[in-house]
Amino acid sequence: MKLQHNRGIRIQTRIIVSAILLLVQIAFLFGVVYNISKNSVWVYVLSLIIGVITVIYIVNRRGNPSYKIMWIIFILVFPIFGVSVYLLWGGERVMPHLRKRMKVCEAHYMKYLPPDWEIREHLKYYDIMHSRQADYLKAESGYPLYDKTDTEYLAPGEKFLPRLLEELEKAEKYIFIEFFILAEGEMWDKIHKILRRKIKNGVEVRIIFDDFGSIKRQHKDFISRLRADGIRISIFNPIRPSVDIFMNNRNHRKIVLIDGKVAITGGINIGDEYINRMKRFGNWMDSAIIIKGAAARSFLVMFCCMWEFTTGKAIQIEKYIANYNEIHDGYVLPYCDDPLNDKNPAEGIYMQILSNAQKYVYIATPYLIIDNSMMNILRMAARSGIDVRIITPHIPDKWYVHPVTQYNYLELLEAGVRIYEYTPGFIHSKLFVSDDKVATVGTVNMDYRSFVFHFECGAWICDNKTVADIKQHFEELFKASTEIKPAEWKKRPVLDKLKEFVLHIFAPFM
């Protein structure tokens, strides 16, 4: 029996055409380079010189060592072609005009964030250790710390959807939505029904979604129908047949903002697998957080920045800023990360939590594709007596990614890190919790794509009841998972070890 989600949905031809034309461009580039080098010894020698110079440049520039090694090998094997591809896609960079555009957008909206000096000083007085994490996030992301905020943790998606619908029903002025995946199906139908009714009642609705994440999950006329409903749509980085380096950067954020008073983020996209109405990789486990109060303003600023960045049209943010009832339940600091600057708050806050832990750190991530820096911090925490536990999927969503996750198991296990695989299926949650004091919920995976290439967001929370809820959820997850034992893991088949070893070479691309 086919699920309603799949009825009538077809892969749009433009993604196939785009892929074919992109491959043609790459093949043409390779052919030109090969023929030039084949017919001229001097050209080949010159290519080697250029390759060596490029390698020296890569070694001396700032950046991730693992990422550098991959490019160095590629350039030395294919000198001219490797250099050409590196100039197009390498260097962990994007075009300067995109950096400039985002800075202009941030200048328009970041000034509307409230000052937080007194709040951070108050946290520092009572808890100087964890206040340093807030100070770090403020310095790296630019977003402030809040204290007049309430949070609610929701997992799995089956619990999340009814609460999302309940909050959408309360909207009086506007609903802003931003997702990596916006897929047609039962989940979307329930959301869409409310949005159409709200629009008739004068509620403004804007939606941003990533083209790559959503393109195979929508009917051909999906966007035109939404616009006909009165919904304002912005498509992030539309897929096109181009070797443009920005094609590698996607908007992985998940944000729902209601009247400036309620914000929602987490790992859950709009798709039926997230509520287990469509089975793809066993049982899908995911989580989200509802934020009410002052901290919702940071998500408003994030959304406005992205809307102007993608459409070129400014939002008059003043009319969307809301008053709220004062709620006091610990501290909340929303943050976002993107590839358009040299900062890395998403990976940095994970490292901060591990470095400051006194008793335990529990982690859930669908991918564990990490560099030496993160590996060393995880190992040092465990060797220092910290109870470090990591939950990854037992049923992967990508056959070529999970072996790279598993490649890291043995080194972590030997250091004392406890690793679990979520036995019922695929865990998509991105969670950290530590010492009954701090936690993060958001969109950031522990992989290169989230840390380097994608637009991401999350919320750091401290001294909040939600921290206890997240820890309790981890206790349930551990019971539903299989712990990987070092002695047994060493006995896995040789072919599995070989697959992990080979695929790990390409880890920085994953």
ABEGO torsion letter per residue (X at the ends): XBBAAABGBBBBAAAAAAAAAAAAAAAAAAAAAAAAAAABAAAAAAAAAAAAAAAAAAAABBEBAAAAAAAAAAAAABAAAAAAAAAAABGGBBBAAAAAAAAAAAAAAAAABBBAAAAAAAAAAABAAAAAAAAAAAAAAGBBBBABBBBBBBOBAAAAAAAAAAAAAABAABBBBBBABBBBEAAAAAAAAAAAAAAAAGBBBBBBBBAAAAAAABBAAAAAAAAAAGBBBBBBGBBBBBABAAAABBBABBBBBBGGABBBBEABBBBAAAAGABBABEBBBBBBBBBBEAAAAAAAAAAAAAAAAAAGBBBBAAAABBBBBBBBBEBBBBBBBBAABABBAAAAAAAAAAAABAABBBBBBABBBBBAAAAAAAAAAAAAGBBBBBBBBABBABAAAAAAAAAAAAAAAAAGBBBBBBAAEBBABBBBBBGGABBBBBABBBBAAAAAABBBBBBBBBGBAAAAAAAAAAAAAAAABBBBBAAAAAABBAAAAAAAAAAAAAAAAX
